[in-house]
Amino acid sequence: MFRDIEIFIDRNKVDFDYEIDKDKIIIKLIDELEIGKVLKIYYDENIYEIKPNDNKKFSEGKAGELFINLNIKELSFSVVLKNNFFVKSVYKYINKLINKDTLINEIKIFMNSDVGKKYKEDLNILLDNIENKDKSLEELIINNEDEYQRVFDLVIHNKTYISIAENMSDLELMLLITSYIFVPFTPNINQDYFDDLVKAAENYDNALENIWRLGMNYDYKGYNFDLLDNFFVDSKDIYYLGEYISGIHQTNQEKIVNAILATKDKDFIKRILVSDLIIDHLDDKYKNILESSI
């Protein structure tokens, strides 16, 4: 539970536990902390808001990053759920990242949170249907139901899920999709909407990573990747350009190389030619073109 929150001191991961106090979720660090160190909290800002306890102050890094200078050996903080927590729980289930029991637990946590209370009646009905309380184990065996598909149908047609999902902004949907490098079932959107998600990522923190993840999630699904081609070339970031060329199968190497040549940046081209990640995945024809350009 709460795998979308990670805590580090230096490069060492800090273990934590949680407890639910009425409508609040309290994260408690298990390990004794070392005074003078910096605690780093990484979290999914699309589904959580983090609030310090005991008047402690956090410093903000990029989106989804918080830091605190430790002057105590024990620390806790509160997690406030957003509407998108429920949508992400469904997203995880339909992509088989969590099982039915975890889904039920997450729905209950959301339903009892401050933001989820208004959906309580509808979510109680959903839980009853998921748990199949009106059917015996013998009936389920006789019917030989595909349990995953049965729950899948229940959650994607749920009134609360549809309402929250339909009201997500471009940024929120982009953050949902890019919370994973790749899943098989992504939102079914048209080309214009895909381009809007790319633009939302470009104008937000962690643009390189998030646009690469959009490409990974929608690779070979019929989308035009011109915006991605131009973005990674224009960024001149050798690592992410290499990840894009090597990791995404539908990339058009001819278009990318032409865009690289159009920069007329010989230093950039030289850095590309000594990058194993790029050169090992670039066709010989295009290596030769790049080499001859300098």
Secondary structure in CASP SS format (residue, H / E / C, confidence):
PFRMAT SS
TARGET T0000
AUTHOR 0000-0000-0000
METHOD secondary structure of the structure
MODEL  1
M C 1.00
F C 1.00
R C 1.00
D C 1.00
I E 1.00
E E 1.00
I E 1.00
F E 1.00
I E 1.00
D C 1.00
R C 1.00
N E 1.00
K E 1.00
V C 1.00
D C 1.00
F E 1.00
D E 1.00
Y E 1.00
E E 1.00
I E 1.00
D E 1.00
K C 1.00
D C 1.00
K E 1.00
I E 1.00
I E 1.00
I E 1.00
K E 1.00
L E 1.00
I C 1.00
D C 1.00
E C 1.00
L C 1.00
E C 1.00
I C 1.00
G C 1.00
K C 1.00
V E 1.00
L E 1.00
K E 1.00
I E 1.00
Y E 1.00
Y E 1.00
D C 1.00
E C 1.00
N C 1.00
I C 1.00
Y E 1.00
E E 1.00
I E 1.00
K E 1.00
P E 1.00
N C 1.00
D C 1.00
N C 1.00
K C 1.00
K C 1.00
F C 1.00
S E 1.00
E E 1.00
G C 1.00
K C 1.00
A C 1.00
G C 1.00
E E 1.00
L E 1.00
F E 1.00
I E 1.00
N E 1.00
L C 1.00
N C 1.00
I C 1.00
K C 1.00
E C 1.00
L C 1.00
S E 1.00
F E 1.00
S E 1.00
V E 1.00
V E 1.00
L E 1.00
K C 1.00
N C 1.00
N H 1.00
F H 1.00
F H 1.00
V H 1.00
K H 1.00
S H 1.00
V H 1.00
Y H 1.00
K H 1.00
Y H 1.00
I H 1.00
N C 1.00
K C 1.00
L C 1.00
I C 1.00
N C 1.00
K H 1.00
D H 1.00
T H 1.00
L H 1.00
I H 1.00
N H 1.00
E H 1.00
I H 1.00
K H 1.00
I H 1.00
F H 1.00
M H 1.00
N C 1.00
S C 1.00
D C 1.00
V C 1.00
G C 1.00
K H 1.00
K H 1.00
Y H 1.00
K H 1.00
E H 1.00
D H 1.00
L H 1.00
N H 1.00
I H 1.00
L H 1.00
L H 1.00
D H 1.00
N H 1.00
I H 1.00
E H 1.00
N C 1.00
K C 1.00
D C 1.00
K C 1.00
S C 1.00
L H 1.00
E H 1.00
E H 1.00
L H 1.00
I H 1.00
I H 1.00
N H 1.00
N C 1.00
E C 1.00
D C 1.00
E H 1.00
Y H 1.00
Q H 1.00
R H 1.00
V H 1.00
F H 1.00
D H 1.00
L H 1.00
V H 1.00
I H 1.00
H C 1.00
N C 1.00
K H 1.00
T H 1.00
Y H 1.00
I H 1.00
S H 1.00
I H 1.00
A H 1.00
E H 1.00
N C 1.00
M C 1.00
S C 1.00
D H 1.00
L H 1.00
E H 1.00
L H 1.00
M H 1.00
L H 1.00
L H 1.00
I H 1.00
T C 1.00
S C 1.00
Y C 1.00
I C 1.00
F C 1.00
V C 1.00
P C 1.00
F C 1.00
T C 1.00
P C 1.00
N C 1.00
I C 1.00
N C 1.00
Q H 1.00
D H 1.00
Y H 1.00
F H 1.00
D H 1.00
D H 1.00
L H 1.00
V H 1.00
K H 1.00
A H 1.00
A H 1.00
E H 1.00
N C 1.00
Y C 1.00
D C 1.00
N C 1.00
A H 1.00
L H 1.00
E H 1.00
N H 1.00
I H 1.00
W H 1.00
R H 1.00
L H 1.00
G H 1.00
M H 1.00
N H 1.00
Y H 1.00
D C 1.00
Y C 1.00
K C 1.00
G C 1.00
Y C 1.00
N C 1.00
F C 1.00
D H 1.00
L H 1.00
L H 1.00
D H 1.00
N H 1.00
F H 1.00
F H 1.00
V H 1.00
D H 1.00
S H 1.00
K C 1.00
D C 1.00
I H 1.00
Y H 1.00
Y H 1.00
L H 1.00
G H 1.00
E H 1.00
Y H 1.00
I H 1.00
S H 1.00
G H 1.00
I C 1.00
H C 1.00
Q C 1.00
T C 1.00
N C 1.00
Q H 1.00
E H 1.00
K H 1.00
I H 1.00
V H 1.00
N H 1.00
A H 1.00
I H 1.00
L H 1.00
A H 1.00
T H 1.00
K C 1.00
D C 1.00
K H 1.00
D H 1.00
F H 1.00
I H 1.00
K H 1.00
R H 1.00
I H 1.00
L H 1.00
V C 1.00
S C 1.00
D H 1.00
L H 1.00
I H 1.00
I H 1.00
D C 1.00
H C 1.00
L C 1.00
D C 1.00
D H 1.00
K H 1.00
Y H 1.00
K H 1.00
N H 1.00
I H 1.00
L H 1.00
E H 1.00
S H 1.00
S C 1.00
I C 1.00
END
